[in-house]
Amino acid sequence: MSLSAVPKVSAVPADPLPELLRSDTGVIIDRPDQWPARRSEIAAHLLPLAYGPLPPTPNRTDLELLHVATVRQLGGAQLLSCRVRPLGMDSFTMRVFVPPGAQSCPVLLSGDGCWHYANDEVIAAVLARGLVFAQFNRVEIAPDPQVSSIVWQPHAALASWAWGYHRAIDALLQGCQQPNPGALGRVDPQRIAVVGHSRGGKAALLAGATDSRIALTSANDSGAGGAGCFRWLGPGAESLTDITRAFPHWFAPTLAQFAGHEQALPFDQHFLKALIAPRALLTTEALGDAWANPQGSWLTHQAALAVYQLLGVPTQLAINFRPGGHDHSLADWLTLLDFVDSLFNGRARPRGLNVTPFPDLP
């Protein structure tokens, strides 16, 4: 189909989303052992076109400990100021908060250190659940300028930020394997979760889709290019045209050619969610955040569920809606922490997940 023949995006769904469980040769994927090959096809359709290649994986990533402090207002937690040093590449900083105690701890990693979403109240809530909280500043890896000051880098910003999550994980694991790991010896490499908000949520989703060490991926209000849907736009939602005009440096240059021709895309964002399966994925959405397209996020959730069902892990995929606008609120963090508790600690699954506020949608 030529791009000129594809209808413009409207408020009414047109063609169905591309099929996840049909191979490029038309074979129906109905057995779990068929999924790895289909997953490779999906990755080949989505990743180069939308996000471009991630920066190369270094041969080694070191963790340099810069300073250790005890934070009394956080119940005596230890704060480790660190530098992440990928061999032969630019370094970046990371802060790690470790709760008191001796047990092995899950890790919650955020790349949103350039913002203040994780204030003391949020960090205290994370530590109270027995998690290590780590945060790096993604714009140290790739700047996030306005359109007028963009200088194209060899890798798109979202790909670079996702790579930053991977290198932060490298550093955490390298730190906990040192002969005298100190507080980092508390990190449990089998229970790593990543989270991000808005553009940071897009980066977290891409990180989870491209690194199997991540046991849980969470994105909050991630919208277009994240958990949202390009083909279905709720009222007031950001379109592919909007986002590639305003933030072309976030994506591979090839994505913009589909602006206004979304039906010609060989994927939609349920493909990105499916790449995370069978590992856990939680998306949190605000009903008042029309720009982030919560309706579209519900549709991609429903479409990705087919893969989780095929793999026998439907409860690993979850979505939650709350009132309010575009904010990484304490309520969003608490929903994530409840889900972490259910996933990593065997506690009761939080209520209210996977309930649609959009009964008229397919």
FINUVO-538172 format. One record per residue (C-alpha): residue number from 1; chain; x, y, z. Coordinates in steps of 0.1 Angstrom, whole numbers, plus 5000, padded with zeros to 4 digits. Layout:
   seq   mol   east   north     up
   NUM     A      X       Y      Z
...
***
This chain:
   seq   mol   east   north     up
     1     A   5000    5000   5000
     2     A   5014    5034   4991
     3     A   5016    5061   5017
     4     A   4994    5084   4996
     5     A   4966    5058   4997
     6     A   4965    5055   5035
     7     A   4938    5075   5053
     8     A   4946    5101   5078
     9     A   4943    5094   5115
    10     A   4909    5102   5129
    11     A   4890    5098   5161
    12     A   4875    5066   5148
    13     A   4895    5034   5146
    14     A   4901    5024   5110
    15     A   4920    4992   5102
    16     A   4928    4969   5131
    17     A   4962    4969   5147
    18     A   4988    4948   5130
    19     A   4986    4912   5142
    20     A   5011    4901   5168
    21     A   5005    4864   5165
    22     A   5008    4860   5127
    23     A   5043    4857   5112
    24     A   5055    4876   5082
    25     A   5048    4845   5061
    26     A   5012    4842   5074
    27     A   5017    4814   5099
    28     A   4995    4817   5130
    29     A   5015    4817   5162
    30     A   4996    4795   5186
    31     A   5024    4778   5205
    32     A   5049    4793   5230
    33     A   5078    4777   5212
    34     A   5069    4798   5181
    35     A   5072    4831   5200
    36     A   5110    4836   5199
    37     A   5111    4837   5161
    38     A   5080    4859   5159
    39     A   5096    4882   5185
    40     A   5126    4886   5163
    41     A   5104    4896   5134
    42     A   5086    4922   5156
    43     A   5119    4936   5168
    44     A   5131    4939   5132
    45     A   5099    4958   5122
    46     A   5098    4982   5151
    47     A   5132    4990   5166
    48     A   5152    5003   5136
    49     A   5123    5022   5121
    50     A   5110    5039   5153
    51     A   5141    5042   5176
    52     A   5171    5034   5156
    53     A   5201    5014   5170
    54     A   5211    5017   5206
    55     A   5247    5028   5212
    56     A   5271    4998   5213
    57     A   5274    4977   5244
    58     A   5308    4983   5260
    59     A   5331    4955   5269
    60     A   5329    4965   5305
    61     A   5310    4990   5326
    62     A   5326    5000   5360
    63     A   5310    5016   5390
    64     A   5330    5043   5408
    65     A   5318    5050   5443
    66     A   5322    5088   5449
    67     A   5306    5093   5483
    68     A   5285    5074   5510
    69     A   5262    5092   5534
    70     A   5236    5082   5559
    71     A   5202    5100   5553
    72     A   5185    5104   5587
    73     A   5153    5118   5572
    74     A   5150    5085   5552
    75     A   5152    5063   5583
    76     A   5190    5058   5582
    77     A   5191    5047   5546
    78     A   5225    5049   5529
    79     A   5230    5072   5499
    80     A   5257    5061   5475
    81     A   5268    5087   5449
    82     A   5283    5069   5420
    83     A   5297    5073   5385
    84     A   5288    5048   5358
    85     A   5318    5043   5335
    86     A   5312    5024   5303
    87     A   5346    5015   5289
    88     A   5357    5039   5262
    89     A   5325    5059   5264
    90     A   5312    5090   5284
    91     A   5304    5084   5320
    92     A   5273    5095   5339
    93     A   5262    5098   5375
    94     A   5238    5077   5395
    95     A   5225    5079   5431
    96     A   5216    5047   5449
    97     A   5195    5047   5481
    98     A   5198    5015   5501
    99     A   5173    5008   5530
   100     A   5187    4996   5564
   101     A   5189    4959   5569
   102     A   5207    4928   5557
   103     A   5183    4911   5533
   104     A   5186    4909   5495
   105     A   5167    4937   5480
   106     A   5149    4943   5447
   107     A   5160    4974   5428
   108     A   5138    5001   5413
   109     A   5158    5021   5387
   110     A   5147    5054   5372
   111     A   5163    5075   5345
   112     A   5144    5107   5354
   113     A   5171    5123   5376
   114     A   5168    5154   5354
   115     A   5134    5160   5370
   116     A   5121    5158   5406
   117     A   5094    5132   5404
   118     A   5111    5110   5430
   119     A   5110    5134   5459
   120     A   5118    5124   5495
   121     A   5082    5112   5501
   122     A   5085    5089   5470
   123     A   5120    5076   5480
   124     A   5108    5070   5515
   125     A   5079    5049   5502
   126     A   5102    5029   5480
   127     A   5126    5022   5508
   128     A   5098    5013   5532
   129     A   5090    4984   5509
   130     A   5125    4971   5512
   131     A   5136    4982   5477
   132     A   5169    4998   5467
   133     A   5161    5030   5447
   134     A   5186    5040   5420
   135     A   5183    5070   5397
   136     A   5204    5084   5369
   137     A   5201    5116   5349
   138     A   5194    5105   5313
   139     A   5202    5139   5298
   140     A   5238    5134   5308
   141     A   5238    5107   5281
   142     A   5218    5125   5254
   143     A   5207    5161   5258
   144     A   5171    5170   5253
   145     A   5171    5204   5236
   146     A   5143    5223   5220
   147     A   5138    5220   5183
   148     A   5157    5252   5175
   149     A   5189    5239   5191
   150     A   5188    5202   5179
   151     A   5221    5188   5167
   152     A   5217    5153   5154
   153     A   5236    5127   5174
   154     A   5246    5093   5160
   155     A   5219    5077   5181
   156     A   5183    5090   5188
   157     A   5177    5102   5223
   158     A   5153    5075   5233
   159     A   5177    5048   5222
   160     A   5205    5065   5241
   161     A   5184    5068   5272
   162     A   5173    5032   5270
   163     A   5210    5023   5267
   164     A   5216    5043   5299
   165     A   5192    5020   5318
   166     A   5213    4991   5306
   167     A   5246    5006   5316
   168     A   5232    5016   5350
   169     A   5222    4979   5355
   170     A   5257    4968   5344
   171     A   5271    4991   5371
   172     A   5248    4980   5398
   173     A   5256    4943   5391
   174     A   5293    4950   5389
   175     A   5292    4969   5422
   176     A   5274    4941   5440
   177     A   5300    4916   5427
   178     A   5330    4934   5440
   179     A   5351    4917   5468
   180     A   5338    4943   5493
   181     A   5305    4954   5479
   182     A   5292    4972   5510
   183     A   5256    4983   5506
   184     A   5256    4973   5469
   185     A   5259    4937   5481
   186     A   5222    4940   5489
   187     A   5211    4943   5453
   188     A   5192    4912   5440
   189     A   5201    4908   5403
   190     A   5170    4887   5397
   191     A   5146    4914   5408
   192     A   5153    4946   5388
   193     A   5125    4970   5379
   194     A   5127    5001   5357
   195     A   5104    5031   5357
   196     A   5100    5064   5339
   197     A   5075    5091   5333
   198     A   5064    5107   5300
   199     A   5094    5108   5277
   200     A   5112    5089   5304
   201     A   5085    5063   5303
   202     A   5091    5058   5266
   203     A   5128    5052   5274
   204     A   5119    5028   5301
   205     A   5097    5008   5278
   206     A   5124    5006   5252
   207     A   5149    4996   5278
   208     A   5127    4968   5290
   209     A   5121    4956   5255
   210     A   5158    4953   5248
   211     A   5172    4939   5280
   212     A   5160    4906   5295
   213     A   5177    4914   5329
   214     A   5148    4937   5336
   215     A   5122    4917   5354
   216     A   5096    4945   5356
   217     A   5091    4975   5333
   218     A   5069    5004   5342
   219     A   5059    5035   5322
   220     A   5038    5063   5335
   221     A   5018    5086   5311
   222     A   5042    5076   5283
   223     A   5019    5084   5253
   224     A   5030    5086   5217
   225     A   5060    5064   5211
   226     A   5054    5048   5245
   227     A   5024    5029   5256
   228     A   5000    5049   5234
   229     A   4987    5040   5200
   230     A   4996    5057   5168
   231     A   4965    5045   5149
   232     A   4939    5054   5176
   233     A   4939    5089   5190
   234     A   4915    5098   5217
   235     A   4902    5134   5218
   236     A   4931    5158   5222
   237     A   4958    5131   5219
   238     A   4993    5137   5206
   239     A   4998    5123   5171
   240     A   5028    5110   5153
   241     A   5029    5143   5133
   242     A   5029    5163   5166
   243     A   5056    5143   5183
   244     A   5080    5140   5153
   245     A   5077    5177   5146
   246     A   5083    5188   5182
   247     A   5109    5162   5192
   248     A   5125    5146   5161
   249     A   5157    5139   5180
   250     A   5138    5114   5202
   251     A   5133    5089   5173
   252     A   5149    5075   5142
   253     A   5145    5099   5113
   254     A   5126    5072   5094
   255     A   5096    5074   5117
   256     A   5085    5109   5106
   257     A   5078    5096   5071
   258     A   5047    5079   5085
   259     A   5033    5111   5100
   260     A   4997    5113   5088
   261     A   5000    5078   5073
   262     A   4999    5058   5105
   263     A   4980    5029   5089
   264     A   5011    5022   5068
   265     A   5032    5016   5098
   266     A   5043    4979   5100
   267     A   5037    4980   5138
   268     A   5020    4999   5166
   269     A   5030    5002   5202
   270     A   5015    4968   5212
   271     A   5046    4955   5194
   272     A   5068    4973   5219
   273     A   5049    4959   5248
   274     A   5050    4924   5234
   275     A   5088    4925   5232
   276     A   5088    4926   5270
   277     A   5069    4894   5274
   278     A   5070    4871   5293
   279     A   5086    4896   5318
   280     A   5063    4919   5337
   281     A   5050    4952   5324
   282     A   5029    4978   5342
   283     A   5017    5009   5325
   284     A   5000    5037   5346
   285     A   4978    5063   5330
   286     A   4960    5095   5340
   287     A   4924    5099   5327
   288     A   4928    5137   5325
   289     A   4960    5134   5305
   290     A   4944    5135   5270
   291     A   4977    5144   5253
   292     A   4992    5110   5264
   293     A   4962    5091   5248
   294     A   4950    5069   5277
   295     A   4924    5053   5254
   296     A   4952    5043   5230
   297     A   4972    5028   5258
   298     A   4942    5006   5267
   299     A   4940    4994   5232
   300     A   4977    4985   5229
   301     A   4974    4968   5263
   302     A   4945    4947   5251
   303     A   4964    4938   5219
   304     A   4996    4928   5238
   305     A   4976    4907   5262
   306     A   4973    4880   5235
   307     A   5011    4873   5237
   308     A   5011    4871   5275
   309     A   4982    4847   5273
   310     A   5000    4826   5247
   311     A   5030    4824   5271
   312     A   5008    4815   5300
   313     A   5016    4846   5321
   314     A   4986    4870   5316
   315     A   4990    4884   5352
   316     A   5025    4897   5342
   317     A   5008    4924   5321
   318     A   4989    4952   5339
   319     A   4975    4987   5334
   320     A   4961    5011   5359
   321     A   4941    5043   5354
   322     A   4937    5072   5379
   323     A   4920    5106   5378
   324     A   4942    5136   5372
   325     A   4967    5149   5347
   326     A   5002    5145   5334
   327     A   5022    5139   5366
   328     A   5042    5112   5381
   329     A   5021    5113   5413
   330     A   5026    5095   5446
   331     A   4995    5075   5437
   332     A   5013    5062   5405
   333     A   5044    5052   5426
   334     A   5023    5034   5452
   335     A   5005    5015   5424
   336     A   5039    5004   5411
   337     A   5051    4995   5446
   338     A   5020    4974   5452
   339     A   5026    4956   5419
   340     A   5063    4951   5428
   341     A   5052    4935   5461
   342     A   5029    4911   5443
   343     A   5055    4902   5417
   344     A   5087    4900   5438
   345     A   5073    4892   5473
   346     A   5043    4871   5466
   347     A   5019    4896   5482
   348     A   4983    4901   5471
   349     A   4978    4916   5437
   350     A   4967    4952   5439
   351     A   4930    4959   5431
   352     A   4919    4980   5402
   353     A   4943    4967   5376
   354     A   4932    4960   5340
   355     A   4898    4977   5345
   356     A   4888    4998   5315
   357     A   4873    5032   5320
   358     A   4865    5031   5282
   359     A   4836    5006   5278
   360     A   4828    5018   5243
   361     A   4863    5010   5230
   362     A   4869    4977   5213
***
